[in-house]
Amino acid sequence: MPIHPARAHPRPLVLRNARIHTFDDSRPSARAIALVDGKVAAFDDAAIALADRGARAIDLQGATVIPGINDAHAHMEREGLKTLRPSLADARSVADVLRVVRDAARTTPPGDYIVTMPVGAPPYYFGGAAQLAEGRLPTRQELDAAAPDHPVYIPAPFGNWGKPPGTAALNSLALARNGLTPDSRPQCAGIVLERDAAGQLTGHIVEHNSRPAVEFDLLADVPRFGFADRLKGLRVSQRQYHAKGTTSIYEGHGSAPETLSVYRKLWEDGELTMRTTLVVSPTWSDLAEAARAMRDWLATARGRGLGDPWLRVSGIHIAYGGDPVTACCARANLPDTGWSGFVEQAVTPADFRALCLLAAEHDLRVNVIVSDKLHKVVPVLREVDARFPLAGRRWVIQHIARARRDDLLALKALDVLVTTIPTYFLWKGGAAYLDEPDGGDSVVAHNTMLELGLALALATDNIPYDPFFSLWVAGARQERLTGRVIGPDQALSARAALHAFTVAGARLSFDEDWKGPLAPGFAADLAVLDRDPLNLLPDAWRDTQCLLTVVGGHVVHDAAGIAGA
């Protein structure tokens, strides 16, 4: 097997003249740190002494050092895929869009698809075609003229990035290749084929679903991201996440079989420099199939799972709710999962209970997204705990929005871990919680969780992947359109937020005995920042830039060349 530098012993490295926040109670701060054999070795005078004896030394000129970001719900594989298709981010008119299509047509073999990114400004694509002067996407006929020999598809934004509905556009050849006629009817709810006054298809398809189903349902001929695309995209994603100070990720939403395989390939080739823990996103369609899979095929994901310090697979994701037609269409399209990287599920309350009991019986820890439904999930957890005690198993509740204090107390008593995505519910989707009777203090109730002693880890959910934007949301709690604050008493301090974004996530992967704080003998995973969030107001947190990222003692990101050769 090739040996990547991150798996070999790096040269001893000393970072000095720094403001270091260790998040280790025995030594909260330091001005110098030595990294030896991939671990933290010494601080201050002892660290400087190593530099004097020939260790490589970097003068950080007062920059701030924190433990590496541990993104507890990262969807890292998704980001790099955005670079594989022509961008329309700069398009401000239909003519601009058509120019990109014509340029692609000149280099694309006749008959092959031209598939772009959505119209709109990344990372959210809010508004879509509203950013174009005409306020609309190109018509079918305009796309026909721009690329007469190619099927053209401009997709709607992936719903998790922005806010549905979104609109896709196809030319005549793309409609024909996918068998779409005026008589076509979607199987999945939330999809509308637009028709003109004469009943003919305009080429526009409106998607109202948060996670688009149109490709699964109607567009079987459109090219999918293949294994090679996903591998190429993951290489890009890894660099992008490192550039934000991220050194570890946890994919609690679950990873589909192909996603698992792409990470395995990167690990096998010695290229994985992101410490990665993946949860299985199962493909079963009913309880009987689930029981066989848990019994016969998921032994490697039981308990703490299998893996090494770079790649581990542990546990499964089980949804609560979902649309059965969409889930069926999604399974029919496997191994493709579109942008999501996981398998869509539709689980009734009764099946959720049965699946959780089965998982506990087979020592498969469950990850579940609850949103506003924690009160419905807690009784199931209590029932499972009565038969298969959950203490020590580290089941994970994710995406908590509105939650009652009693239900959060139950999670503490059950020894369940918690991850939150403040950007999702407070900033991007905060409009739904602006008029809560308690002012929003029960929505993403971070301080209540910490007060109750819950193990809380923060995450980006790739919306966007910049942890310092999520850090700002956790501190400011402002809804994006009105700027109104949701639950001001739940605003996290910079120290609490950074702890939840760095040290706390190690428990998700059973790694807290060797990873997290900057303490002697712990992993040399850290980020060097251009400012100190602990000494700034929240509005300055989101502009934080990562200058240097180190994983296992190796520099994996160097924004300004401060590490030298």
MARSE-417357 format. One record per residue (C-alpha): residue in three letters; chain; x, y, z. Coordinates in steps of 0.05 Angstrom, whole numbers, plus 32768, in hexadecimal, padded with zeros to 4 digits. Example, Ala and Ser with C-alpha at 12.3 -4.5 7.8 and 13.67 -1.06 7.14 Angstrom:
REM residues 2
PT res chain east north   up
PT ala     A 80F6  7FA6 809C
PT ser     A 8111  7FEB 808F
This chain:
REM residues 565
PT res chain east north   up
PT met     A 8000  8000 8000
PT pro     A 801B  8046 7FF0
PT ile     A 8030  806C 802E
PT his     A 8015  80B3 802F
PT pro     A 803E  80E5 8057
PT ala     A 8004  80EC 8088
PT arg     A 800F  80A3 809C
PT ala     A 805B  80AA 80A3
PT his     A 807F  80CE 80DB
PT pro     A 8084  8118 80CA
PT arg     A 80C0  8142 80DA
PT pro     A 80BA  8162 8120
PT leu     A 8097  81A5 8119
PT val     A 8096  81E0 814A
PT leu     A 8063  8218 8144
PT arg     A 8078  8254 816E
PT asn     A 8065  829C 817B
PT ala     A 801C  8286 817A
PT arg     A 7FDD  828F 81A2
PT ile     A 7FCB  8246 81AF
PT his     A 7F89  822F 81CB
PT thr     A 7F93  81E6 81DE
PT phe     A 7F4D  81D6 81F8
PT asp     A 7F72  81AB 822B
PT asp     A 7F5E  81BF 8272
PT ser     A 7FA3  81AD 828D
PT arg     A 7FC4  81E2 8260
PT pro     A 7F90  820F 823F
PT ser     A 7FC1  823B 8219
PT ala     A 8008  823E 81FF
PT arg     A 8035  8267 81D2
PT ala     A 805B  822E 81B0
PT ile     A 804B  81E5 81A0
PT ala     A 8077  81AC 8188
PT leu     A 805D  8174 815C
PT val     A 8085  8133 815A
PT asp     A 8073  80F1 8138
PT gly     A 802D  810B 8128
PT lys     A 801E  811D 8170
PT val     A 8020  8159 819E
PT ala     A 8063  8154 81C3
PT ala     A 8070  8193 81EA
PT phe     A 805D  81DC 81F7
PT asp     A 807F  821E 8201
PT asp     A 80C8  821A 8219
PT ala     A 80CC  81CF 820E
PT ala     A 80B1  81D8 81C7
PT ile     A 80E1  8210 81B8
PT ala     A 811A  81E5 81D1
PT leu     A 8108  81B1 819C
PT ala     A 810C  81E7 8167
PT asp     A 8150  81FB 8181
PT arg     A 8166  81B2 8177
PT gly     A 8154  81B2 812D
PT ala     A 8109  81A6 812A
PT arg     A 80E7  81CB 80F2
PT ala     A 80CB  820C 810F
PT ile     A 8096  823C 80F6
PT asp     A 808D  8282 8113
PT leu     A 8042  828E 8112
PT gln     A 804B  82D8 8123
PT gly     A 8012  82D9 8155
PT ala     A 7FE0  82AF 812E
PT thr     A 7FAD  8285 8154
PT val     A 7FB1  8239 8159
PT ile     A 7F76  820C 816A
PT pro     A 7F6A  81C1 8166
PT gly     A 7F56  81AB 8120
PT ile     A 7F0D  81B3 810E
PT asn     A 7EE5  8172 8114
PT asp     A 7EA8  817B 80E7
PT ala     A 7E73  814E 8105
PT his     A 7E45  814C 80C8
PT ala     A 7E71  815F 808F
PT his     A 7E58  8142 804C
PT met     A 7E9F  814E 8035
PT glu     A 7E9A  8123 7FF6
PT arg     A 7E68  8154 7FD9
PT glu     A 7E90  8195 7FD4
PT gly     A 7EC3  8181 7FA0
PT leu     A 7E8E  8167 7F71
PT lys     A 7E7A  81AF 7F65
PT thr     A 7EBB  81BA 7F40
PT leu     A 7EAE  8184 7F0C
PT arg     A 7E76  81A8 7EE7
PT pro     A 7E75  81EC 7EC4
PT ser     A 7E64  8223 7EF4
PT leu     A 7E2D  8256 7EE9
PT ala     A 7E3E  827D 7F28
PT asp     A 7E51  82BB 7EFF
PT ala     A 7E15  82B8 7ED0
PT arg     A 7DEA  82F7 7ED5
PT ser     A 7DBE  82ED 7E97
PT val     A 7DA3  82B6 7E6B
PT ala     A 7DD8  82C9 7E38
PT asp     A 7E0E  82BB 7E6C
PT val     A 7DF1  8275 7E78
PT leu     A 7DED  8267 7E2E
PT arg     A 7E35  827D 7E25
PT val     A 7E4C  8248 7E58
PT val     A 7E23  8214 7E34
PT arg     A 7E3F  8227 7DEF
PT asp     A 7E86  8225 7E0B
PT ala     A 7E7A  81DF 7E27
PT ala     A 7E5C  81C9 7DE5
PT arg     A 7E9D  81DA 7DC1
PT thr     A 7EC4  81A8 7DEB
PT thr     A 7E8F  8173 7DF7
PT pro     A 7E87  813A 7DC4
PT pro     A 7E44  813F 7D9F
PT gly     A 7E0F  8117 7DC1
PT asp     A 7E2F  811B 7E06
PT tyr     A 7E0C  8141 7E3D
PT ile     A 7E1C  8187 7E54
PT val     A 7E0B  818A 7E9E
PT thr     A 7E1B  81CA 7EC3
PT met     A 7E17  81E0 7F0C
PT pro     A 7DD6  8203 7F1F
PT val     A 7DC9  824D 7F12
PT gly     A 7DD5  8276 7F50
PT ala     A 7E0C  828D 7F7E
PT pro     A 7E2E  8255 7FA4
PT pro     A 7E30  823A 7FD9
PT tyr     A 7DE5  8241 7FDF
PT tyr     A 7DCA  8253 7F9A
PT phe     A 7D94  827C 7FBC
PT gly     A 7D64  8299 7F89
PT gly     A 7D7E  8270 7F4F
PT ala     A 7D66  8290 7F0F
PT ala     A 7D53  82CF 7F35
PT gln     A 7D9C  82E5 7F2F
PT leu     A 7D93  82E6 7EE2
PT ala     A 7D7C  8327 7EC3
PT glu     A 7D41  8304 7EA3
PT gly     A 7D2D  82E2 7EE4
PT arg     A 7D29  829E 7EC2
PT leu     A 7D53  8265 7EA8
PT pro     A 7D5F  825B 7E5D
PT thr     A 7D25  823E 7E37
PT arg     A 7D29  81FA 7E15
PT gln     A 7D2F  821D 7DD2
PT glu     A 7D68  824A 7DE9
PT leu     A 7D8E  820E 7E02
PT asp     A 7D80  81EA 7DC1
PT ala     A 7DA0  8223 7D9A
PT ala     A 7DDD  8226 7DC8
PT ala     A 7DEB  81DB 7DC4
PT pro     A 7DC3  81BB 7D8C
PT asp     A 7DEC  817A 7D8D
PT his     A 7DEE  8170 7DD8
PT pro     A 7DBB  8160 7E0E
PT val     A 7DBF  8199 7E41
PT tyr     A 7DAC  8196 7E8A
PT ile     A 7DB0  81D0 7EBB
PT pro     A 7D9C  81B2 7EFE
PT ala     A 7D76  81D3 7F36
PT pro     A 7D9F  81E1 7F75
PT phe     A 7DA8  81A8 7FA6
PT gly     A 7D73  81BA 7FDA
PT asn     A 7DA1  81B5 8016
PT trp     A 7DCC  81ED 7FFA
PT gly     A 7D94  8220 7FF4
PT lys     A 7D49  8223 7FFA
PT pro     A 7D19  81FE 7FCC
PT pro     A 7CF8  8204 7F9B
PT gly     A 7D2D  8202 7F65
PT thr     A 7D27  81FE 7F1A
PT ala     A 7D4D  81D2 7EE8
PT ala     A 7D50  81DD 7E9D
PT leu     A 7D58  81AB 7E64
PT asn     A 7D5C  81B3 7E19
PT ser     A 7D32  818B 7DE8
PT leu     A 7D66  8154 7DDE
PT ala     A 7D6D  814A 7E2A
PT leu     A 7D21  8145 7E30
PT ala     A 7D1F  8112 7DF8
PT arg     A 7D59  80E9 7E13
PT asn     A 7D35  80E3 7E55
PT gly     A 7CF3  80D1 7E35
PT leu     A 7CCF  810E 7E4F
PT thr     A 7C8F  8123 7E2A
PT pro     A 7C52  814D 7E3B
PT asp     A 7C33  810E 7E57
PT ser     A 7C6C  8100 7E88
PT arg     A 7C5B  8100 7ED2
PT pro     A 7C8C  80FE 7F0C
PT gln     A 7C88  80C5 7F3E
PT cys     A 7CA4  80EF 7F77
PT ala     A 7C7E  8128 7F97
PT gly     A 7C9A  816E 7F92
PT ile     A 7CAF  816B 7F49
PT val     A 7C8C  8195 7F15
PT leu     A 7C97  8190 7ECA
PT glu     A 7C88  81D5 7EAE
PT arg     A 7C5B  81D9 7E70
PT asp     A 7C4B  8214 7E43
PT ala     A 7C06  822C 7E30
PT ala     A 7C02  81F6 7DFA
PT gly     A 7C13  81BF 7E2C
PT gln     A 7C59  81B4 7E12
PT leu     A 7C95  81AB 7E40
PT thr     A 7CBD  81EB 7E49
PT gly     A 7CFB  81C5 7E5F
PT his     A 7CF6  81E2 7EA5
PT ile     A 7CEC  81B3 7EE1
PT val     A 7CDC  81D0 7F25
PT glu     A 7CF6  81A9 7F61
PT his     A 7CD5  81B7 7FA5
PT asn     A 7CFB  8181 7FCC
PT ser     A 7D34  8190 7FFB
PT arg     A 7D5C  8158 7FDC
PT pro     A 7D4C  8157 7F92
PT ala     A 7D2A  8118 7F78
PT val     A 7D22  812D 7F2F
PT glu     A 7D60  8109 7F16
PT phe     A 7D4D  80C9 7F3A
PT asp     A 7D05  80CE 7F20
PT leu     A 7D07  80EB 7EDA
PT leu     A 7D4E  80F4 7EC0
PT ala     A 7D6B  80AE 7EBA
PT asp     A 7D94  80C1 7E7D
PT val     A 7DB9  80FB 7E9E
PT pro     A 7E01  80E9 7EB0
PT arg     A 7E0E  80DA 7EF9
PT phe     A 7E4C  80E5 7F22
PT gly     A 7E73  80A5 7F19
PT phe     A 7EA7  8086 7F47
PT ala     A 7EE0  80AB 7F25
PT asp     A 7EBB  80ED 7F2B
PT arg     A 7EAE  80E3 7F74
PT leu     A 7EF6  80D0 7F81
PT lys     A 7F0E  810E 7F5D
PT gly     A 7EDC  8138 7F82
PT leu     A 7EF0  811C 7FC5
PT arg     A 7F39  812E 7FB9
PT val     A 7F23  8176 7FAC
PT ser     A 7EF4  8175 7FE8
PT gln     A 7F2A  815E 8017
PT arg     A 7F57  8199 8005
PT gln     A 7F1D  81C9 800B
PT tyr     A 7F0A  81B1 8051
PT his     A 7F52  81B2 8068
PT ala     A 7F56  81FA 8050
PT lys     A 7F21  820B 8084
PT gly     A 7F48  81EA 80BD
PT thr     A 7F22  81A9 80BB
PT thr     A 7F4B  816C 80CF
PT ser     A 7F14  8139 80DF
PT ile     A 7ECE  812B 80C5
PT tyr     A 7E94  8100 80DC
PT glu     A 7E5F  80ED 80A9
PT gly     A 7E24  80DD 80D6
PT his     A 7DF0  80E4 80A0
PT gly     A 7E0B  80A4 8083
PT ser     A 7E34  8094 8046
PT ala     A 7E19  806B 800B
PT pro     A 7E40  802F 7FF3
PT glu     A 7E63  8055 7FBB
PT thr     A 7E75  808E 7FEB
PT leu     A 7E94  805C 801B
PT ser     A 7EBA  803E 7FE1
PT val     A 7ED5  8082 7FCA
PT tyr     A 7EF0  8091 8010
PT arg     A 7F0D  804B 8014
PT lys     A 7F31  8055 7FD1
PT leu     A 7F4F  8097 7FE8
PT trp     A 7F65  8075 8029
PT glu     A 7F80  8038 8004
PT asp     A 7FA9  8064 7FD6
PT gly     A 7FC8  8088 8011
PT glu     A 7FA7  80CB 7FFF
PT leu     A 7F77  80D3 8039
PT thr     A 7F90  810B 8065
PT met     A 7F4D  811A 8086
PT arg     A 7F3E  80F0 80C3
PT thr     A 7EFB  80D3 80AE
PT thr     A 7EC4  80AC 80D1
PT leu     A 7E8B  8094 80A4
PT val     A 7E47  8079 80B8
PT val     A 7E24  8048 8089
PT ser     A 7DE8  8061 8062
PT pro     A 7DC2  8020 8057
PT thr     A 7DA0  800B 8016
PT trp     A 7D6C  7FDC 8032
PT ser     A 7D23  7FE5 801D
PT asp     A 7CFE  7FC1 8056
PT leu     A 7D07  7FA5 809C
PT ala     A 7D16  7F5E 8085
PT glu     A 7D4F  7F76 8058
PT ala     A 7D68  7FA3 8090
PT ala     A 7D6A  7F69 80C2
PT arg     A 7D93  7F3F 8091
PT ala     A 7DC3  7F78 8082
PT met     A 7DCF  7F86 80CC
PT arg     A 7DD9  7F3D 80DB
PT asp     A 7E03  7F29 809F
PT trp     A 7E24  7F65 807F
PT leu     A 7E2F  7F9D 80B1
PT ala     A 7E5D  7F7C 80E3
PT thr     A 7E96  7FAC 80D2
PT ala     A 7E6B  7FE7 80E7
PT arg     A 7E58  7FCB 812B
PT gly     A 7E6F  7FEC 816B
PT arg     A 7EA9  801A 815F
PT gly     A 7EAE  7FFF 8118
PT leu     A 7EED  7FEF 80F3
PT gly     A 7F24  801C 80DA
PT asp     A 7F62  8042 80EC
PT pro     A 7F71  808A 8100
PT trp     A 7F62  80A1 80B9
PT leu     A 7F23  807B 80A5
PT arg     A 7EEF  8058 80D0
PT val     A 7EAA  803D 80C1
PT ser     A 7E7B  803A 80FD
PT gly     A 7E30  8036 8104
PT ile     A 7DF5  8044 80D7
PT his     A 7DC6  807D 80C6
PT ile     A 7D7C  8070 80CF
PT ala     A 7D4B  80A5 80B7
PT tyr     A 7D0C  80B9 80DB
PT gly     A 7CD8  80C7 80A5
PT gly     A 7CE3  80D3 805B
PT asp     A 7CBC  80C9 801B
PT pro     A 7CB6  807F 8005
PT val     A 7CB0  808F 7FBB
PT thr     A 7CEE  80BA 7FBC
PT ala     A 7D14  8086 7FE3
PT cys     A 7D00  8050 7FB2
PT cys     A 7D16  807A 7F76
PT ala     A 7D58  8089 7F99
PT arg     A 7D67  8040 7FA6
PT ala     A 7D58  8030 7F5E
PT asn     A 7D8F  8061 7F49
PT leu     A 7DC6  8043 7F74
PT pro     A 7E01  8047 7F74
PT asp     A 7DF2  8090 7F62
PT thr     A 7DDB  80BC 7F9B
PT gly     A 7DDE  80FF 7F78
PT trp     A 7DFB  8135 7FA3
PT ser     A 7DE8  8116 7FE5
PT gly     A 7E1A  80DD 7FED
PT phe     A 7DE8  80B6 8017
PT val     A 7DAB  808B 8008
PT glu     A 7D66  80AA 800F
PT gln     A 7D3C  8086 8043
PT ala     A 7CF2  8086 8055
PT val     A 7CE7  8069 809B
PT thr     A 7CA4  8067 80BE
PT pro     A 7CA2  8070 810A
PT ala     A 7C94  8026 8113
PT asp     A 7CCD  8012 80E6
PT phe     A 7CFB  8043 8107
PT arg     A 7CED  8022 814A
PT ala     A 7CF9  7FDD 812C
PT leu     A 7D39  7FF2 8109
PT cys     A 7D56  8012 8149
PT leu     A 7D48  7FD2 8170
PT leu     A 7D69  7FA8 813A
PT ala     A 7DA5  7FD6 8138
PT ala     A 7DAE  7FD3 8183
PT glu     A 7DA9  7F88 8182
PT his     A 7DE2  7F86 814F
PT asp     A 7E0B  7FBB 8173
PT leu     A 7E03  7FED 813A
PT arg     A 7E01  8033 8155
PT val     A 7DCB  805D 8136
PT asn     A 7DD1  80A4 811A
PT val     A 7D8F  80C7 810F
PT ile     A 7D7B  810C 80F6
PT val     A 7D42  8128 8121
PT ser     A 7D36  8171 810D
PT asp     A 7CF7  8182 8135
PT lys     A 7CE6  813A 8145
PT leu     A 7D13  812B 8180
PT his     A 7CD6  8121 81AC
PT lys     A 7CC0  80E8 817E
PT val     A 7D05  80C7 817D
PT val     A 7D13  80C9 81C8
PT pro     A 7CDD  8096 81DB
PT val     A 7CFC  8065 81A9
PT leu     A 7D41  8070 81C7
PT arg     A 7D25  8063 820C
PT glu     A 7D06  8022 81F5
PT val     A 7D46  800B 81D4
PT asp     A 7D6D  801D 8213
PT ala     A 7D3F  7FF2 823E
PT arg     A 7D52  7FB5 8215
PT phe     A 7D98  7FC6 81FD
PT pro     A 7DB8  7FFB 822A
PT leu     A 7DD3  8034 8200
PT ala     A 7E08  804D 8231
PT gly     A 7E4B  804B 820E
PT arg     A 7E2F  803A 81C9
PT arg     A 7E32  8084 81B3
PT trp     A 7DF2  8088 818B
PT val     A 7DEE  80CC 8169
PT ile     A 7DB4  80FD 8163
PT gln     A 7DBF  812F 812B
PT his     A 7DA0  816E 810D
PT ile     A 7D7B  8182 814C
PT ala     A 7D4E  81BE 8142
PT arg     A 7D15  81C8 8173
PT ala     A 7D1D  819E 81B2
PT arg     A 7CFD  8199 81F6
PT arg     A 7D29  819C 8233
PT asp     A 7D0E  8159 824C
PT asp     A 7D22  8137 820B
PT leu     A 7D68  8154 820F
PT leu     A 7D6D  813A 8256
PT ala     A 7D59  80F6 823C
PT leu     A 7D92  80F7 820A
PT lys     A 7DC3  8106 8243
PT ala     A 7DA7  80CD 826D
PT leu     A 7DAB  809D 8231
PT asp     A 7DF4  80B1 8223
PT val     A 7DE2  80C7 81DC
PT leu     A 7E10  80F7 81B6
PT val     A 7DF6  8135 8193
PT thr     A 7E0B  815A 8155
PT thr     A 7DEC  819C 813D
PT ile     A 7DEE  81C4 80FD
PT pro     A 7DDF  820C 8111
PT thr     A 7DE3  8227 80CA
PT tyr     A 7DAA  81F9 80B3
PT phe     A 7D76  820B 80E7
PT leu     A 7D8A  8251 80FF
PT trp     A 7DA5  8276 80C3
PT lys     A 7D8F  8253 8084
PT gly     A 7D4D  8236 809E
PT gly     A 7D43  8265 80D8
PT ala     A 7D04  8285 80BC
PT ala     A 7CDC  8249 80D6
PT tyr     A 7CF1  825A 811E
PT leu     A 7CEB  82A6 8120
PT asp     A 7CAA  82A6 8148
PT glu     A 7CB6  826F 817B
PT pro     A 7C90  827A 81BD
PT asp     A 7CD2  8277 81E4
PT gly     A 7CF6  82A5 81B4
PT gly     A 7D1B  826A 8195
PT asp     A 7D40  8252 81D3
PT ser     A 7D2A  820A 81C6
PT val     A 7D45  820C 817E
PT val     A 7D8C  81F1 8177
PT ala     A 7D91  81FB 81C2
PT his     A 7DDC  81F8 81C9
PT asn     A 7DE4  8216 820E
PT thr     A 7DAD  81EB 822A
PT met     A 7DCF  81AE 820E
PT leu     A 7E11  81C2 822D
PT glu     A 7DF0  81D2 826F
PT leu     A 7DD2  818C 8270
PT gly     A 7E16  816D 8262
PT leu     A 7E07  8154 821D
PT ala     A 7E41  8142 81F0
PT leu     A 7E37  8176 81BA
PT ala     A 7E5D  817B 8178
PT leu     A 7E52  81AF 8142
PT ala     A 7E50  81A3 80F7
PT thr     A 7E4C  81C8 80B5
PT asp     A 7E21  8198 808B
PT asn     A 7E46  81B4 804F
PT ile     A 7E18  81F2 8050
PT pro     A 7E4D  820F 8049
PT tyr     A 7E89  81E5 805D
PT asp     A 7EAB  821F 807F
PT pro     A 7EA8  8210 80CB
PT phe     A 7EB3  8259 80DD
PT phe     A 7E72  826C 80BB
PT ser     A 7E4F  8237 80E6
PT leu     A 7E76  8251 8122
PT trp     A 7E5A  8297 8115
PT val     A 7E13  827B 8110
PT ala     A 7E1B  8257 8152
PT gly     A 7E2F  8299 8172
PT ala     A 7E02  82CB 814E
PT arg     A 7DC4  829E 8140
PT gln     A 7DAB  82CF 810B
PT glu     A 7D77  82BA 80D8
PT arg     A 7D92  82CA 8092
PT leu     A 7D5A  82F7 8076
PT thr     A 7D46  8320 80B3
PT gly     A 7D84  831D 80DE
PT arg     A 7D57  830E 8119
PT val     A 7D77  82E6 8151
PT ile     A 7D58  82A2 8161
PT gly     A 7D60  828E 81AA
PT pro     A 7D94  82C1 81C2
PT asp     A 7DA0  829C 8203
PT gln     A 7DB9  8260 81DB
PT ala     A 7DF2  8287 81B8
PT leu     A 7E33  8263 81C3
PT ser     A 7E73  8285 81D9
PT ala     A 7EAF  827E 81AB
PT arg     A 7ED0  824D 81DC
PT ala     A 7E93  8221 81E1
PT ala     A 7E87  8222 8196
PT leu     A 7ECF  8212 8186
PT his     A 7ED0  81DA 81B9
PT ala     A 7E92  81BC 8198
PT phe     A 7EB3  81C3 8154
PT thr     A 7EF6  81A4 8167
PT val     A 7EFE  817A 81A5
PT ala     A 7EB7  8162 81AE
PT gly     A 7EB2  813E 816C
PT ala     A 7EE7  810A 8180
PT arg     A 7EB3  80E5 81A9
PT leu     A 7E8B  80D7 816B
PT ser     A 7EC3  80AB 8151
PT phe     A 7ED9  808F 8195
PT asp     A 7F1A  80B5 818E
PT glu     A 7F1A  80E4 81CA
PT asp     A 7F54  80BF 81EA
PT trp     A 7F85  80D4 81B2
PT lys     A 7F65  810C 818A
PT gly     A 7F45  8150 8198
PT pro     A 7F69  817E 81C8
PT leu     A 7FB0  8195 81BD
PT ala     A 7FCD  816B 81F6
PT pro     A 800E  8143 81FC
PT gly     A 8007  8101 81D8
PT phe     A 7FC9  8116 81B2
PT ala     A 7FC5  811B 8166
PT ala     A 7FE9  8156 8147
PT asp     A 7FAA  816F 8124
PT leu     A 7FA2  81BA 8126
PT ala     A 7F8E  81F9 8101
PT val     A 7FB2  823D 80FF
PT leu     A 7F82  8278 80F9
PT asp     A 7F8C  82C0 80E4
PT arg     A 7F65  82D8 8121
PT asp     A 7F50  82C1 8166
PT pro     A 7F05  82B5 8169
PT leu     A 7F09  82B2 81B5
PT asn     A 7F1B  82FD 81B6
PT leu     A 7EE8  8313 8182
PT leu     A 7E9E  831F 817D
PT pro     A 7E76  82EC 8154
PT asp     A 7E70  8317 8116
PT ala     A 7EBB  8310 810C
PT trp     A 7EBB  82C4 8114
PT arg     A 7E9F  82B6 80CF
PT asp     A 7ED9  82DA 80AC
PT thr     A 7F0E  82AF 80CE
PT gln     A 7F41  8293 809D
PT cys     A 7F6A  8255 80A7
PT leu     A 7FB4  8261 8098
PT leu     A 7FCF  821C 80A6
PT thr     A 7FB1  81D7 80B3
PT val     A 7FD9  819D 80D1
PT val     A 7FC2  8155 80D5
PT gly     A 7FED  8121 80F8
PT gly     A 8026  8153 80F9
PT his     A 8023  815E 80AD
PT val     A 8011  81A0 808C
PT val     A 7FD4  8193 8060
PT his     A 7FC2  81DB 8053
PT asp     A 7FEF  8219 8050
PT ala     A 7FCA  8256 8038
PT ala     A 8004  8287 8037
PT gly     A 8040  8259 8033
PT ile     A 8052  8266 807B
PT ala     A 8069  821E 8083
PT gly     A 809D  8226 804C
PT ala     A 80B8  81EA 8027
